[in-house]
């Protein structure tokens, strides 16, 4: 960052997610550094607050009695009585106890050690297959040929989605998750609502088939477990089941796709780190954590204050909405020494890319397994892998996403 023009105090104080600077997507970290230094609990034009310090995010994540994840109040003006509103207010990630506690307990059936162990051989098979294709062609576009295909295949296996239908998941996910962007166009709103309706209709057929044929599921498939799971005698309602499946199919590949894309880009941008990993394969776990810290796949989470409170020395009223800037917290020098340096041997790397507290990402263990296998095999097998063009970044703000990344052997 030393060779870049620093963001001024005036620029930090006027920062607004609804009116971003033109260079924000390319390098948001300049703005995060300025906000941490000048205005770490930053009030924006709409009255909401933007948090950039690690400790402030940690407090909001951990204290669910004060900080609500329920989005009914926040999303009603944005979505009205729409399918997008129904989905994003039924999903486990946007709920509070006791509903969150009950749904999360049922949802955990997807991520038991036994369920994840059953998936590992399939992950190895898929990665080997994609790398065989790379060897044959001598080049690949990382997102479409690797980083998207692997996690969407795995989460589809988990829910019994047939191979021929899996491309639908990406299309639906993009527009449904796109509804969470700070600014939503009418066209994006309409596309998101249609995607929720289409997704629900598709899943109803899938659920009906599995209920009629409960023994048809393959090893590692958990749709039957979700249908049958009970907590204190209660099952998921049909609507809850459909929306948890949508959430799982969307979030289950979004984080891993972005993690793998950025990991390939960051490693190939630093050939010395690839050489370190090849010389010391035991660094693979810390390498995955550093990739997750350095380019957080999800950049923003949100909370609403249930009561008047104080955060970072700033008094906040009841109902205050805060934006948790994960990418900023993951580069906070108070938590991470030399935070803008990419170091695959970094220790005590307690990044916030999977959140904290009761809403810590349920699929974090699966994402880590995918990362360890994908990066370990890729860089071991292709020491001469190199970038053949720049990473093309998505304009999305909530997700740190690479659209296209060409590489060659």
Secondary structure as GFF3:
##gff-version 3
##sequence-region A 1 409
A	DSSP	alpha_helix	9	13	.	.	.	ID=ss1
A	DSSP	alpha_helix	29	38	.	.	.	ID=ss2
A	DSSP	beta_strand	41	43	.	.	.	ID=ss3
A	DSSP	beta_strand	49	51	.	.	.	ID=ss4
A	DSSP	alpha_helix	54	62	.	.	.	ID=ss5
A	DSSP	beta_strand	67	68	.	.	.	ID=ss6
A	DSSP	alpha_helix	72	79	.	.	.	ID=ss7
A	DSSP	alpha_helix	83	90	.	.	.	ID=ss8
A	DSSP	three_ten_helix	92	94	.	.	.	ID=ss9
A	DSSP	alpha_helix	99	107	.	.	.	ID=ss10
A	DSSP	three_ten_helix	108	111	.	.	.	ID=ss11
A	DSSP	alpha_helix	113	137	.	.	.	ID=ss12
A	DSSP	beta_strand	139	141	.	.	.	ID=ss13
A	DSSP	alpha_helix	142	142	.	.	.	ID=ss14
A	DSSP	pi_helix	143	147	.	.	.	ID=ss15
A	DSSP	alpha_helix	148	159	.	.	.	ID=ss16
A	DSSP	three_ten_helix	163	165	.	.	.	ID=ss17
A	DSSP	alpha_helix	166	178	.	.	.	ID=ss18
A	DSSP	alpha_helix	186	212	.	.	.	ID=ss19
A	DSSP	alpha_helix	223	228	.	.	.	ID=ss20
A	DSSP	alpha_helix	238	268	.	.	.	ID=ss21
A	DSSP	alpha_helix	271	279	.	.	.	ID=ss22
A	DSSP	three_ten_helix	281	283	.	.	.	ID=ss23
A	DSSP	alpha_helix	284	294	.	.	.	ID=ss24
A	DSSP	beta_strand	300	305	.	.	.	ID=ss25
A	DSSP	beta_strand	309	311	.	.	.	ID=ss26
A	DSSP	beta_strand	314	316	.	.	.	ID=ss27
A	DSSP	beta_strand	321	325	.	.	.	ID=ss28
A	DSSP	alpha_helix	326	329	.	.	.	ID=ss29
A	DSSP	three_ten_helix	357	359	.	.	.	ID=ss30
A	DSSP	alpha_helix	364	381	.	.	.	ID=ss31
A	DSSP	beta_strand	386	387	.	.	.	ID=ss32
A	DSSP	beta_strand	392	393	.	.	.	ID=ss33
A	DSSP	beta_strand	402	404	.	.	.	ID=ss34
A	DSSP	beta_strand	406	408	.	.	.	ID=ss35
###
